């Protein structure tokens, strides 16, 4: 499965961006036109598609880019980078609309700055070789003249979306501060566009790190400048997977049950298979700020560990932790049901964000509250039940919503034999038939 697709509006832009990823030893293919975007060509680590849409009418550019985004989305490609000219020529705004109208992105982050080529942005104004864009030679471009140096205003004329601006003042306060600013704007303005100032490669590095850490799924829009930084985080398909077999994605286990049965099943799974585990701290879920920090920690760690393989997210089973949680429950006068829902909803939120960021091959949910709430968090309408992993442990597919068809195993906390989670893994990988 391709890790990233790049949509560029001309061939030279496609190539100069593609090379940023090739330099990271990522198998990168540039397709000359939309007509080449067929399943047999959607291979490798990165594909770059030339939409050849810079100088055409805006309606045609919108339709062409939206069609490309649709093909990519239907092929299972989750991550798209919209390559634009570092001098903002072309149909930038409508092409952003084309991608966002088709694919499931929450916000677009626009970063045209390319400092090493003397393209920088400050206070929303874009400069080329020290001149405001409107005063540069590109204002007289015969096919794509640029009429405004201020990027927010320029995009407001081209896009139907709300356009925000984040200046150097916020960028240079660091990635954690910038991440909060991006999250706040995206939450307040769904499906919006944010222009970001940048004057140096250090600025681009901060922006890249901040954008990668927000829970919202971001469409990156920019030149080869930001692409050079994003290329360092693209997941590589192993050569042996490319050449000998279809690459498999990781399996994600989410275990919210405190049951000793589940504990023993997790230990057996870890002894049988190489997989990572993230242990969450439910005592952090009672205060909003602490909960947000714990969600962020688990998501960031989860994104990193899912690159290595299968992952289990489980609750801390230490008796002292259990006592802390019960004490907090009493202090807040929560019923057992309310406590269960609080833990389940928070773990469901973690799962939802991870699935927006990473492709997975299947999901195992253990704990009744966890299973139901997580399926709701994923906007599922139900489960197409296909069989059982073993008695009392159903296997099927999520139906409805953005994850329709996702293979799924649900297990009550106290259900199953010691090897139940091993059997769930084998079923999701097709190594064991369900019953």
LOVOSE-568788 format. One record per residue (C-alpha): residue number from 1; residue in one letter; x, y, z. Coordinates in Angstrom, 1 decimal. Layout:
N
+-----+------+--------+--------+--------+
! seq ! type !     xx !     yy !     zz !
+-----+------+--------+--------+--------+
! NUM !    A !      X !      Y !      Z !
...
+-----+------+--------+--------+--------+
% end
This chain:
435
+-----+------+--------+--------+--------+
! seq ! type !     xx !     yy !     zz !
+-----+------+--------+--------+--------+
!   1 !    X !    0.0 !    0.0 !    0.0 !
!   2 !    X !    1.3 !    3.4 !   -1.0 !
!   3 !    X !    2.1 !    5.6 !    2.1 !
!   4 !    X !    1.7 !    9.0 !    0.4 !
!   5 !    X !    0.3 !   10.4 !   -2.8 !
!   6 !    X !    1.3 !   13.8 !   -4.2 !
!   7 !    X !   -0.9 !   15.8 !   -6.5 !
!   8 !    X !    1.1 !   18.4 !   -8.5 !
!   9 !    X !   -0.2 !   20.9 !  -11.0 !
!  10 !    X !    2.7 !   20.5 !  -13.4 !
!  11 !    X !    5.3 !   18.0 !  -14.3 !
!  12 !    X !    8.4 !   19.9 !  -13.1 !
!  13 !    X !    6.7 !   20.5 !   -9.7 !
!  14 !    X !    5.8 !   16.8 !   -9.6 !
!  15 !    X !    9.5 !   15.8 !  -10.1 !
!  16 !    X !   11.1 !   18.4 !   -7.8 !
!  17 !    X !    8.8 !   17.3 !   -5.0 !
!  18 !    X !    9.1 !   13.6 !   -5.7 !
!  19 !    X !   12.9 !   13.8 !   -5.5 !
!  20 !    X !   12.6 !   15.0 !   -1.9 !
!  21 !    X !   11.1 !   11.6 !   -1.0 !
!  22 !    X !   13.4 !    9.6 !   -3.2 !
!  23 !    X !   16.3 !   11.1 !   -1.3 !
!  24 !    X !   14.9 !    9.4 !    1.8 !
!  25 !    X !   15.3 !    6.0 !    0.1 !
!  26 !    X !   11.5 !    5.9 !   -0.6 !
!  27 !    X !   10.4 !    4.2 !   -3.8 !
!  28 !    X !    8.9 !    7.2 !   -5.6 !
!  29 !    X !    7.0 !    7.1 !   -9.0 !
!  30 !    X !    5.9 !   10.1 !  -11.0 !
!  31 !    X !    2.9 !    9.6 !  -13.2 !
!  32 !    X !    2.7 !   11.9 !  -16.2 !
!  33 !    X !   -1.1 !   12.3 !  -16.1 !
!  34 !    X !   -4.3 !   11.4 !  -14.5 !
!  35 !    X !   -4.9 !    8.6 !  -17.1 !
!  36 !    X !   -1.9 !    6.8 !  -15.7 !
!  37 !    X !   -3.5 !    6.5 !  -12.2 !
!  38 !    X !   -4.6 !    2.9 !  -12.5 !
!  39 !    X !   -4.3 !    0.2 !   -9.8 !
!  40 !    X !   -1.2 !   -1.4 !  -11.3 !
!  41 !    X !    0.6 !    1.9 !  -11.0 !
!  42 !    X !   -0.4 !    2.7 !   -7.4 !
!  43 !    X !    2.6 !    0.9 !   -5.9 !
!  44 !    X !    5.8 !    1.7 !   -4.0 !
!  45 !    X !    6.1 !    4.1 !   -1.1 !
!  46 !    X !    5.2 !    7.4 !   -2.8 !
!  47 !    X !    3.4 !    8.2 !   -6.1 !
!  48 !    X !    3.2 !   11.6 !   -7.6 !
!  49 !    X !    0.5 !   12.5 !  -10.1 !
!  50 !    X !    0.8 !   15.4 !  -12.5 !
!  51 !    X !   -2.7 !   16.9 !  -12.8 !
!  52 !    X !   -1.4 !   19.4 !  -15.4 !
!  53 !    X !   -4.0 !   21.9 !  -14.1 !
!  54 !    X !   -2.0 !   25.0 !  -13.4 !
!  55 !    X !   -3.0 !   27.0 !  -16.4 !
!  56 !    X !   -6.5 !   25.6 !  -17.2 !
!  57 !    X !   -9.9 !   27.1 !  -16.2 !
!  58 !    X !  -10.7 !   26.9 !  -12.5 !
!  59 !    X !  -13.8 !   24.6 !  -12.9 !
!  60 !    X !  -11.8 !   22.1 !  -14.9 !
!  61 !    X !   -8.9 !   22.2 !  -12.5 !
!  62 !    X !  -11.3 !   21.5 !   -9.6 !
!  63 !    X !  -12.9 !   18.5 !  -11.3 !
!  64 !    X !   -9.6 !   17.1 !  -12.4 !
!  65 !    X !   -8.0 !   17.2 !   -9.0 !
!  66 !    X !  -11.2 !   16.0 !   -7.3 !
!  67 !    X !  -11.3 !   13.0 !   -9.6 !
!  68 !    X !   -7.6 !   12.2 !   -8.8 !
!  69 !    X !   -8.4 !   12.5 !   -5.1 !
!  70 !    X !  -11.4 !   10.2 !   -5.5 !
!  71 !    X !   -9.3 !    7.5 !   -7.2 !
!  72 !    X !   -6.7 !    7.7 !   -4.5 !
!  73 !    X !   -9.3 !    7.6 !   -1.7 !
!  74 !    X !  -11.0 !    4.6 !   -3.3 !
!  75 !    X !   -7.6 !    2.8 !   -3.6 !
!  76 !    X !   -7.1 !    3.2 !    0.2 !
!  77 !    X !   -4.5 !    5.9 !    0.1 !
!  78 !    X !   -5.0 !    8.0 !    3.2 !
!  79 !    X !   -2.2 !   10.6 !    3.0 !
!  80 !    X !   -2.1 !   13.2 !    0.3 !
!  81 !    X !    0.2 !   16.1 !   -0.2 !
!  82 !    X !   -1.0 !   18.9 !   -2.5 !
!  83 !    X !    2.0 !   20.2 !   -4.3 !
!  84 !    X !    1.7 !   23.9 !   -5.3 !
!  85 !    X !    4.0 !   26.4 !   -7.0 !
!  86 !    X !    6.2 !   28.3 !   -4.5 !
!  87 !    X !    5.1 !   31.5 !   -6.3 !
!  88 !    X !    1.4 !   30.6 !   -5.9 !
!  89 !    X !    0.7 !   30.5 !   -9.6 !
!  90 !    X !   -2.3 !   28.4 !  -10.7 !
!  91 !    X !   -5.6 !   27.3 !   -9.3 !
!  92 !    X !   -4.4 !   26.8 !   -5.7 !
!  93 !    X !   -7.6 !   27.5 !   -3.8 !
!  94 !    X !  -10.0 !   25.4 !   -6.0 !
!  95 !    X !   -7.6 !   22.5 !   -6.1 !
!  96 !    X !   -7.5 !   22.5 !   -2.3 !
!  97 !    X !  -11.3 !   22.4 !   -2.4 !
!  98 !    X !  -11.2 !   19.5 !   -4.9 !
!  99 !    X !   -9.1 !   17.3 !   -2.6 !
! 100 !    X !  -11.0 !   18.2 !    0.6 !
! 101 !    X !  -14.4 !   17.8 !   -1.0 !
! 102 !    X !  -13.5 !   14.2 !   -1.9 !
! 103 !    X !  -11.2 !   12.9 !    0.8 !
! 104 !    X !  -11.6 !   12.9 !    4.6 !
! 105 !    X !   -9.3 !   15.8 !    5.7 !
! 106 !    X !  -10.2 !   18.1 !    8.6 !
! 107 !    X !   -7.9 !   21.0 !    7.7 !
! 108 !    X !   -5.5 !   22.1 !    5.0 !
! 109 !    X !   -2.1 !   23.5 !    6.1 !
! 110 !    X !   -0.7 !   25.8 !    3.4 !
! 111 !    X !    3.1 !   26.3 !    3.4 !
! 112 !    X !    4.4 !   27.6 !    0.1 !
! 113 !    X !    7.7 !   28.9 !    1.6 !
! 114 !    X !   10.9 !   27.5 !    0.1 !
! 115 !    X !   13.7 !   29.5 !    1.9 !
! 116 !    X !   16.6 !   27.9 !    0.1 !
! 117 !    X !   15.1 !   29.2 !   -3.2 !
! 118 !    X !   14.4 !   32.6 !   -1.6 !
! 119 !    X !   10.6 !   32.2 !   -1.3 !
! 120 !    X !    9.4 !   33.2 !    2.2 !
! 121 !    X !    6.2 !   34.2 !    4.0 !
! 122 !    X !    5.9 !   36.8 !    6.7 !
! 123 !    X !    2.6 !   38.2 !    8.2 !
! 124 !    X !    0.8 !   36.4 !    5.4 !
! 125 !    X !    2.8 !   38.2 !    2.7 !
! 126 !    X !    4.8 !   36.1 !    0.3 !
! 127 !    X !    8.1 !   37.2 !   -1.0 !
! 128 !    X !   10.2 !   36.1 !   -3.9 !
! 129 !    X !   13.9 !   37.1 !   -3.9 !
! 130 !    X !   13.0 !   39.8 !   -1.4 !
! 131 !    X !   10.2 !   41.3 !   -3.4 !
! 132 !    X !    6.5 !   41.0 !   -2.5 !
! 133 !    X !    4.9 !   38.5 !   -4.9 !
! 134 !    X !    2.8 !   41.1 !   -6.7 !
! 135 !    X !    5.9 !   43.1 !   -7.5 !
! 136 !    X !    7.9 !   40.1 !   -8.7 !
! 137 !    X !    8.2 !   38.9 !  -12.3 !
! 138 !    X !    5.5 !   36.3 !  -11.5 !
! 139 !    X !    2.8 !   39.0 !  -11.4 !
! 140 !    X !    3.3 !   39.3 !  -15.2 !
! 141 !    X !    3.3 !   35.6 !  -15.9 !
! 142 !    X !    1.7 !   35.1 !  -19.3 !
! 143 !    X !   -0.5 !   32.1 !  -18.3 !
! 144 !    X !   -0.9 !   32.4 !  -14.5 !
! 145 !    X !   -0.3 !   36.0 !  -13.3 !
! 146 !    X !   -0.4 !   36.4 !   -9.5 !
! 147 !    X !   -2.5 !   39.4 !   -8.4 !
! 148 !    X !   -2.0 !   39.6 !   -4.6 !
! 149 !    X !    1.0 !   39.2 !   -2.3 !
! 150 !    X !   -1.1 !   38.4 !    0.7 !
! 151 !    X !   -1.8 !   34.6 !    0.8 !
! 152 !    X !   -4.9 !   34.7 !    3.0 !
! 153 !    X !   -6.6 !   37.2 !    0.7 !
! 154 !    X !   -5.4 !   35.4 !   -2.4 !
! 155 !    X !   -6.9 !   32.1 !   -1.3 !
! 156 !    X !  -10.1 !   33.7 !   -0.1 !
! 157 !    X !  -10.7 !   34.7 !   -3.7 !
! 158 !    X !  -10.1 !   31.2 !   -4.9 !
! 159 !    X !  -11.5 !   28.8 !   -2.3 !
! 160 !    X !  -15.0 !   28.5 !   -0.7 !
! 161 !    X !  -13.4 !   27.6 !    2.6 !
! 162 !    X !  -12.6 !   29.8 !    5.6 !
! 163 !    X !   -8.9 !   30.8 !    5.4 !
! 164 !    X !   -6.9 !   31.4 !    8.6 !
! 165 !    X !   -3.4 !   32.7 !    9.1 !
! 166 !    X !   -0.7 !   31.8 !   11.6 !
! 167 !    X !    2.3 !   34.1 !   11.7 !
! 168 !    X !    5.9 !   33.7 !   12.6 !
! 169 !    X !    5.2 !   34.9 !   16.2 !
! 170 !    X !    3.3 !   31.6 !   16.9 !
! 171 !    X !    5.5 !   29.4 !   14.7 !
! 172 !    X !    8.6 !   30.5 !   16.6 !
! 173 !    X !    7.1 !   29.6 !   20.0 !
! 174 !    X !    7.8 !   26.0 !   19.1 !
! 175 !    X !    6.0 !   23.0 !   17.8 !
! 176 !    X !    3.9 !   22.3 !   21.0 !
! 177 !    X !    2.5 !   25.8 !   21.0 !
! 178 !    X !    1.9 !   25.8 !   17.3 !
! 179 !    X !    0.1 !   22.4 !   17.6 !
! 180 !    X !   -2.3 !   23.9 !   20.0 !
! 181 !    X !   -3.0 !   26.9 !   17.7 !
! 182 !    X !   -3.6 !   24.6 !   14.8 !
! 183 !    X !   -5.9 !   22.3 !   16.8 !
! 184 !    X !   -7.9 !   25.3 !   18.1 !
! 185 !    X !   -8.5 !   26.8 !   14.7 !
! 186 !    X !   -9.4 !   23.4 !   13.1 !
! 187 !    X !  -11.9 !   22.6 !   15.9 !
! 188 !    X !  -13.5 !   26.0 !   15.6 !
! 189 !    X !  -13.5 !   26.0 !   11.8 !
! 190 !    X !  -14.1 !   22.5 !   10.4 !
! 191 !    X !  -12.8 !   21.8 !    6.9 !
! 192 !    X !  -10.9 !   25.0 !    6.8 !
! 193 !    X !   -7.5 !   26.2 !    5.4 !
! 194 !    X !   -4.6 !   27.7 !    7.4 !
! 195 !    X !   -1.8 !   29.7 !    5.8 !
! 196 !    X !    1.5 !   29.5 !    7.8 !
! 197 !    X !    4.4 !   31.9 !    7.8 !
! 198 !    X !    7.9 !   30.6 !    7.3 !
! 199 !    X !   11.2 !   32.2 !    6.6 !
! 200 !    X !   13.8 !   29.5 !    7.4 !
! 201 !    X !   14.2 !   25.8 !    7.3 !
! 202 !    X !   13.9 !   25.8 !   11.1 !
! 203 !    X !   10.5 !   27.3 !   10.7 !
! 204 !    X !    9.5 !   24.6 !    8.3 !
! 205 !    X !   10.8 !   21.9 !   10.7 !
! 206 !    X !    8.6 !   23.3 !   13.5 !
! 207 !    X !    5.6 !   23.4 !   11.2 !
! 208 !    X !    6.1 !   19.9 !   10.1 !
! 209 !    X !    6.4 !   18.6 !   13.6 !
! 210 !    X !    3.4 !   20.5 !   14.8 !
! 211 !    X !    1.2 !   19.5 !   11.9 !
! 212 !    X !    2.0 !   15.8 !   12.4 !
! 213 !    X !    1.0 !   15.9 !   16.1 !
! 214 !    X !   -2.5 !   17.3 !   15.8 !
! 215 !    X !   -5.3 !   14.9 !   16.1 !
! 216 !    X !   -7.1 !   16.3 !   13.1 !
! 217 !    X !   -6.2 !   14.8 !    9.7 !
! 218 !    X !   -4.3 !   17.4 !    7.8 !
! 219 !    X !   -4.0 !   17.9 !    4.1 !
! 220 !    X !   -0.5 !   19.4 !    3.5 !
! 221 !    X !   -0.3 !   22.0 !    0.8 !
! 222 !    X !    3.0 !   23.4 !   -0.2 !
! 223 !    X !    6.2 !   23.5 !   -2.2 !
! 224 !    X !    9.3 !   21.3 !   -2.2 !
! 225 !    X !   10.4 !   23.2 !    0.9 !
! 226 !    X !    8.0 !   21.7 !    3.3 !
! 227 !    X !    8.1 !   18.4 !    1.3 !
! 228 !    X !   11.7 !   18.0 !    2.3 !
! 229 !    X !   10.7 !   17.9 !    6.0 !
! 230 !    X !    7.6 !   15.8 !    5.5 !
! 231 !    X !    9.6 !   13.2 !    3.6 !
! 232 !    X !   11.4 !   12.2 !    6.8 !
! 233 !    X !    8.2 !   10.8 !    8.3 !
! 234 !    X !    6.9 !    8.8 !    5.4 !
! 235 !    X !    6.5 !    5.1 !    6.2 !
! 236 !    X !    8.6 !    2.9 !    4.0 !
! 237 !    X !    7.3 !   -0.4 !    2.5 !
! 238 !    X !    9.9 !   -3.0 !    3.0 !
! 239 !    X !   11.6 !   -4.2 !   -0.2 !
! 240 !    X !   10.7 !   -7.9 !    0.4 !
! 241 !    X !    7.1 !   -6.9 !    0.9 !
! 242 !    X !    7.1 !   -4.9 !   -2.3 !
! 243 !    X !    8.7 !   -7.7 !   -4.4 !
! 244 !    X !    7.4 !  -10.9 !   -3.0 !
! 245 !    X !    4.0 !  -10.3 !   -1.3 !
! 246 !    X !    1.4 !   -7.8 !   -0.6 !
! 247 !    X !    2.4 !   -5.6 !    2.3 !
! 248 !    X !    0.2 !   -6.2 !    5.4 !
! 249 !    X !   -0.8 !   -3.5 !    7.7 !
! 250 !    X !   -0.7 !   -3.8 !   11.5 !
! 251 !    X !   -3.4 !   -5.2 !   13.7 !
! 252 !    X !   -4.5 !   -2.9 !   16.5 !
! 253 !    X !   -5.8 !   -4.3 !   19.8 !
! 254 !    X !   -7.7 !   -2.1 !   22.2 !
! 255 !    X !   -8.2 !   -3.7 !   25.6 !
! 256 !    X !  -10.2 !   -1.7 !   28.2 !
! 257 !    X !  -11.1 !   -4.6 !   30.4 !
! 258 !    X !   -9.5 !   -5.0 !   33.9 !
! 259 !    X !  -10.4 !   -8.7 !   33.9 !
! 260 !    X !   -7.7 !  -11.2 !   34.8 !
! 261 !    X !   -8.9 !  -13.3 !   31.9 !
! 262 !    X !   -8.0 !  -10.4 !   29.5 !
! 263 !    X !   -4.7 !   -9.9 !   31.4 !
! 264 !    X !   -3.7 !  -13.5 !   30.8 !
! 265 !    X !   -4.7 !  -13.3 !   27.2 !
! 266 !    X !   -2.6 !  -10.3 !   26.6 !
! 267 !    X !    0.4 !  -12.0 !   28.2 !
! 268 !    X !    0.0 !  -15.0 !   26.0 !
! 269 !    X !   -0.3 !  -12.8 !   22.9 !
! 270 !    X !    2.9 !  -10.9 !   23.8 !
! 271 !    X !    4.8 !  -14.2 !   24.3 !
! 272 !    X !    3.5 !  -15.6 !   21.0 !
! 273 !    X !    3.9 !  -12.6 !   18.8 !
! 274 !    X !    6.3 !   -9.6 !   18.6 !
! 275 !    X !    4.1 !   -6.6 !   19.3 !
! 276 !    X !    4.3 !   -3.4 !   21.2 !
! 277 !    X !    2.1 !   -2.3 !   24.1 !
! 278 !    X !    1.0 !    1.1 !   25.3 !
! 279 !    X !   -0.3 !    1.2 !   28.8 !
! 280 !    X !   -2.7 !    4.0 !   29.4 !
! 281 !    X !   -3.4 !    5.7 !   32.7 !
! 282 !    X !   -7.1 !    6.0 !   33.4 !
! 283 !    X !   -6.6 !    8.2 !   36.4 !
! 284 !    X !   -5.7 !   10.9 !   33.9 !
! 285 !    X !   -9.2 !   10.8 !   32.4 !
! 286 !    X !  -11.0 !   12.7 !   35.1 !
! 287 !    X !   -9.7 !   16.2 !   34.3 !
! 288 !    X !  -10.1 !   17.6 !   30.8 !
! 289 !    X !   -6.5 !   18.9 !   30.5 !
! 290 !    X !   -4.9 !   15.8 !   31.8 !
! 291 !    X !   -7.1 !   13.6 !   29.6 !
! 292 !    X !   -6.2 !   15.6 !   26.5 !
! 293 !    X !   -2.5 !   15.2 !   27.3 !
! 294 !    X !   -2.9 !   11.4 !   27.8 !
! 295 !    X !   -4.8 !   11.1 !   24.5 !
! 296 !    X !   -2.0 !   13.1 !   22.8 !
! 297 !    X !    0.7 !   10.9 !   24.3 !
! 298 !    X !   -0.9 !    7.6 !   23.3 !
! 299 !    X !   -1.7 !    8.8 !   19.8 !
! 300 !    X !    1.8 !   10.1 !   19.2 !
! 301 !    X !    3.4 !    6.9 !   20.6 !
! 302 !    X !    0.9 !    4.8 !   18.7 !
! 303 !    X !    1.7 !    6.4 !   15.3 !
! 304 !    X !    5.3 !    5.6 !   15.9 !
! 305 !    X !    4.8 !    2.1 !   17.1 !
! 306 !    X !    2.3 !    1.1 !   14.4 !
! 307 !    X !    5.2 !    1.7 !   11.9 !
! 308 !    X !    7.0 !   -1.2 !   13.6 !
! 309 !    X !    4.0 !   -3.7 !   13.6 !
! 310 !    X !    1.1 !   -4.8 !   15.6 !
! 311 !    X !    0.1 !   -2.8 !   18.7 !
! 312 !    X !   -2.0 !   -3.3 !   21.8 !
! 313 !    X !   -3.4 !   -0.4 !   23.9 !
! 314 !    X !   -4.3 !   -1.5 !   27.3 !
! 315 !    X !   -5.3 !   -0.1 !   30.7 !
! 316 !    X !   -2.8 !   -0.1 !   33.6 !
! 317 !    X !   -3.7 !   -3.2 !   35.6 !
! 318 !    X !   -1.6 !   -2.2 !   38.7 !
! 319 !    X !   -3.8 !   -2.5 !   42.0 !
! 320 !    X !   -2.6 !    0.9 !   43.1 !
! 321 !    X !   -3.8 !    2.4 !   39.9 !
! 322 !    X !   -7.2 !    0.7 !   40.3 !
! 323 !    X !   -7.5 !    2.2 !   43.8 !
! 324 !    X !   -6.6 !    5.7 !   42.5 !
! 325 !    X !   -9.3 !    5.4 !   39.8 !
! 326 !    X !  -11.9 !    4.2 !   42.4 !
! 327 !    X !  -11.0 !    7.1 !   44.7 !
! 328 !    X !  -11.5 !    9.6 !   41.8 !
! 329 !    X !  -14.8 !    8.0 !   41.0 !
! 330 !    X !  -16.0 !    8.5 !   44.5 !
! 331 !    X !  -14.8 !   12.1 !   44.7 !
! 332 !    X !  -16.7 !   12.9 !   41.5 !
! 333 !    X !  -19.7 !   10.9 !   42.5 !
! 334 !    X !  -19.7 !    8.8 !   39.3 !
! 335 !    X !  -21.6 !    5.6 !   39.0 !
! 336 !    X !  -19.9 !    2.5 !   37.7 !
! 337 !    X !  -21.7 !    2.9 !   34.4 !
! 338 !    X !  -20.4 !    6.5 !   34.1 !
! 339 !    X !  -16.9 !    5.5 !   35.0 !
! 340 !    X !  -17.0 !    2.7 !   32.3 !
! 341 !    X !  -18.3 !    5.2 !   29.7 !
! 342 !    X !  -15.6 !    7.7 !   30.6 !
! 343 !    X !  -12.8 !    5.2 !   30.1 !
! 344 !    X !  -14.4 !    3.7 !   27.0 !
! 345 !    X !  -15.0 !    7.0 !   25.3 !
! 346 !    X !  -11.5 !    8.1 !   25.9 !
! 347 !    X !  -10.0 !    4.9 !   24.5 !
! 348 !    X !  -12.4 !    5.1 !   21.6 !
! 349 !    X !  -11.2 !    8.6 !   20.9 !
! 350 !    X !   -7.6 !    7.4 !   20.9 !
! 351 !    X !   -8.6 !    4.7 !   18.4 !
! 352 !    X !  -10.5 !    7.0 !   16.1 !
! 353 !    X !   -7.5 !    9.4 !   15.9 !
! 354 !    X !   -5.1 !    6.6 !   15.2 !
! 355 !    X !   -7.3 !    5.2 !   12.4 !
! 356 !    X !   -7.4 !    8.6 !   10.8 !
! 357 !    X !   -3.6 !    8.7 !   10.8 !
! 358 !    X !   -2.6 !    5.1 !   10.0 !
! 359 !    X !   -3.8 !    2.2 !    7.9 !
! 360 !    X !   -4.6 !   -0.9 !    9.9 !
! 361 !    X !   -5.5 !   -4.4 !    8.7 !
! 362 !    X !   -7.9 !   -5.2 !   11.5 !
! 363 !    X !   -9.1 !   -4.1 !   14.9 !
! 364 !    X !   -9.6 !   -6.2 !   18.1 !
! 365 !    X !  -11.8 !   -4.6 !   20.8 !
! 366 !    X !  -12.0 !   -6.3 !   24.2 !
! 367 !    X !  -14.4 !   -5.1 !   26.9 !
! 368 !    X !  -18.1 !   -4.5 !   26.3 !
! 369 !    X !  -18.1 !   -0.8 !   26.8 !
! 370 !    X !  -14.9 !   -0.4 !   24.7 !
! 371 !    X !  -16.3 !   -2.3 !   21.8 !
! 372 !    X !  -19.6 !   -0.4 !   21.6 !
! 373 !    X !  -18.3 !    3.1 !   22.2 !
! 374 !    X !  -15.3 !    2.7 !   19.9 !
! 375 !    X !  -17.6 !    1.5 !   17.0 !
! 376 !    X !  -19.7 !    4.6 !   17.6 !
! 377 !    X !  -16.6 !    6.8 !   17.7 !
! 378 !    X !  -15.7 !    5.4 !   14.3 !
! 379 !    X !  -19.1 !    6.4 !   13.0 !
! 380 !    X !  -20.0 !    2.7 !   12.3 !
! 381 !    X !  -23.6 !    1.8 !   11.8 !
! 382 !    X !  -23.2 !   -1.8 !   12.9 !
! 383 !    X !  -21.1 !   -5.0 !   12.5 !
! 384 !    X !  -21.5 !   -7.5 !    9.6 !
! 385 !    X !  -21.1 !  -10.7 !   11.7 !
! 386 !    X !  -19.3 !  -13.4 !    9.7 !
! 387 !    X !  -18.4 !  -16.0 !   12.3 !
! 388 !    X !  -16.5 !  -16.6 !   15.6 !
! 389 !    X !  -12.8 !  -16.6 !   16.5 !
! 390 !    X !  -13.8 !  -19.1 !   19.2 !
! 391 !    X !  -17.0 !  -19.6 !   21.1 !
! 392 !    X !  -18.5 !  -16.3 !   22.2 !
! 393 !    X !  -16.0 !  -14.1 !   20.4 !
! 394 !    X !  -17.5 !  -12.8 !   17.1 !
! 395 !    X !  -15.6 !  -11.9 !   14.0 !
! 396 !    X !  -16.9 !   -9.6 !   11.3 !
! 397 !    X !  -16.6 !   -6.2 !    9.6 !
! 398 !    X !  -17.6 !   -2.7 !   10.7 !
! 399 !    X !  -20.3 !   -1.4 !    8.4 !
! 400 !    X !  -21.0 !    2.2 !    7.6 !
! 401 !    X !  -18.9 !    5.4 !    8.1 !
! 402 !    X !  -15.4 !    6.1 !    6.9 !
! 403 !    X !  -14.1 !    2.6 !    8.0 !
! 404 !    X !  -16.8 !    0.5 !    6.3 !
! 405 !    X !  -15.4 !   -3.0 !    5.8 !
! 406 !    X !  -12.8 !   -2.8 !    8.5 !
! 407 !    X !  -12.2 !   -6.4 !    9.8 !
! 408 !    X !  -13.1 !   -6.5 !   13.5 !
! 409 !    X !  -13.1 !   -8.9 !   16.5 !
! 410 !    X !  -15.0 !   -8.0 !   19.6 !
! 411 !    X !  -14.6 !   -9.8 !   22.9 !
! 412 !    X !  -16.2 !   -9.4 !   26.3 !
! 413 !    X !  -13.5 !   -8.9 !   29.0 !
! 414 !    X !  -14.0 !  -12.2 !   30.8 !
! 415 !    X !  -14.6 !  -14.3 !   27.6 !
! 416 !    X !  -12.3 !  -16.7 !   25.9 !
! 417 !    X !   -9.5 !  -19.1 !   26.5 !
! 418 !    X !   -5.9 !  -18.1 !   27.1 !
! 419 !    X !   -5.0 !  -18.0 !   23.4 !
! 420 !    X !   -8.2 !  -16.1 !   22.3 !
! 421 !    X !   -6.3 !  -13.0 !   21.3 !
! 422 !    X !   -3.7 !  -15.1 !   19.4 !
! 423 !    X !   -6.6 !  -16.7 !   17.5 !
! 424 !    X !   -8.1 !  -13.2 !   16.8 !
! 425 !    X !   -4.8 !  -12.1 !   15.3 !
! 426 !    X !   -4.5 !  -15.2 !   13.2 !
! 427 !    X !   -8.1 !  -14.8 !   12.0 !
! 428 !    X !   -7.6 !  -11.2 !   11.0 !
! 429 !    X !   -4.4 !  -12.1 !    9.1 !
! 430 !    X !   -6.2 !  -15.0 !    7.3 !
! 431 !    X !   -3.9 !  -17.6 !    8.9 !
! 432 !    X !   -6.9 !  -19.2 !   10.7 !
! 433 !    X !  -10.4 !  -19.7 !    9.5 !
! 434 !    X !  -13.1 !  -18.3 !   11.7 !
! 435 !    X !  -15.8 !  -20.8 !   12.9 !
+-----+------+--------+--------+--------+
% end
